[in-house]
Amino acid sequence: MRMSRVCLLLLAVVGLSLGGCAARVPVAQPCATAGCATPAVAAYAAYPQAPYLLDAGDRLRITVFGQDGLTNSYAVDAAGNITMPLVGTIPARGLTTAQLSRSLTERLKQGYIREPKVAIEVEAYRPFFIHGEVTTPGQYAYVANMTVETAIAIAGGFGPRADRSKVTLSRNIGGQTTRATVPLTYPLRPGDTLRVGERWF
């Protein structure tokens, strides 16, 4: 009888320990493959406030003060570079405009301009993409402060069989494509891809 009480006490302690471990199971992280489970919206929580990183499709206005021949609009090409007179090809993908400005300044110092002053701003953002159950799927120009709902409206609104609770956003973060089901109020970023799911009844 005494041994039974001891065994029960040990089982209770083990059970509490296991319960504590279960409470600390980490939240699912964004997935990089199409077959894995959709992660929580929280995976994107901090991203909209992060500095904007350049990529193919962005168009930049680059001003080199006192150098009219260099001041112009430049597109980030499919390889993630821009090409300018004198300096040639410069990597831009994954950089902020400030980082690219510093890179370009250093390049211009190498025998071209003694004290270059460079300013860069995004003239036009790369497009976003939307497909699935919307009236007109396709590629559209990104507009500042867009939300998922705005993007769907630009695409002509929901299709007749759209499931409004199944809007999946795909986004490149740190070189990996991540996916999450997001609400209609979620902020969109240039280069994002949206898919509106279909309901079956």
DATALIN-V839226 format. One record per residue. N is the residue number from 1. OMEGA is omega as a letter, one per 40 degrees, with the letter a starting at -180 (NA if undefined). D_LAST is the distance of its C-alpha to the last C-alpha in whole Angstrom. Layout:
n/omega/d_last
N/OMEGA/D_LAST
N/OMEGA/D_LAST
This chain:
n/omega/d_last
1/i/60
2/i/61
3/i/59
4/i/56
5/i/56
6/i/56
7/i/54
8/i/51
9/i/52
10/i/52
11/i/48
12/i/47
13/i/49
14/i/47
15/i/44
16/i/44
17/i/45
18/i/42
19/i/40
20/i/41
21/a/40
22/a/37
23/a/37
24/i/38
25/a/36
26/i/35
27/i/32
28/a/30
29/i/31
30/a/30
31/a/29
32/a/31
33/a/29
34/a/25
35/a/25
36/a/26
37/i/24
38/a/23
39/i/25
40/i/26
41/a/26
42/a/29
43/a/30
44/a/31
45/a/32
46/a/36
47/a/35
48/a/35
49/a/38
50/i/40
51/a/42
52/i/40
53/a/41
54/i/42
55/a/40
56/i/40
57/i/39
58/i/41
59/a/44
60/i/47
61/a/49
62/i/52
63/i/56
64/a/59
65/a/61
66/a/64
67/a/63
68/a/62
69/i/61
70/a/59
71/a/57
72/i/54
73/a/50
74/i/49
75/i/45
76/a/44
77/a/44
78/i/42
79/i/44
80/a/44
81/i/47
82/i/49
83/a/52
84/i/55
85/a/59
86/a/61
87/i/59
88/a/57
89/a/54
90/i/52
91/i/49
92/a/47
93/i/44
94/i/43
95/i/46
96/i/46
97/i/48
98/i/51
99/i/51
100/i/51
101/i/53
102/i/56
103/a/55
104/i/56
105/i/59
106/i/60
107/a/60
108/i/62
109/a/65
110/i/65
111/a/68
112/a/66
113/a/67
114/a/69
115/a/67
116/i/63
117/a/61
118/i/57
119/a/54
120/i/51
121/i/48
122/a/44
123/i/44
124/a/41
125/i/38
126/a/36
127/i/33
128/a/29
129/i/26
130/i/23
131/a/20
132/a/16
133/i/14
134/a/17
135/a/19
136/i/22
137/i/22
138/a/25
139/a/29
140/i/30
141/i/33
142/i/33
143/a/34
144/i/36
145/i/34
146/i/30
147/i/27
148/a/24
149/i/23
150/a/26
151/i/25
152/i/21
153/i/23
154/i/26
155/i/23
156/i/22
157/a/19
158/i/16
159/a/14
160/a/11
161/a/8
162/i/10
163/a/10
164/i/13
165/a/14
166/i/14
167/a/17
168/i/20
169/i/23
170/a/26
171/i/29
172/i/33
173/i/35
174/i/38
175/i/38
176/i/34
177/i/31
178/a/29
179/i/25
180/i/23
181/a/20
182/i/22
183/a/21
184/a/21
185/a/25
186/a/26
187/i/29
188/i/29
189/i/32
190/i/33
191/i/32
192/i/29
193/i/26
194/i/22
195/i/19
196/a/16
197/a/13
198/i/9
199/a/6
200/i/4
201/NA/0
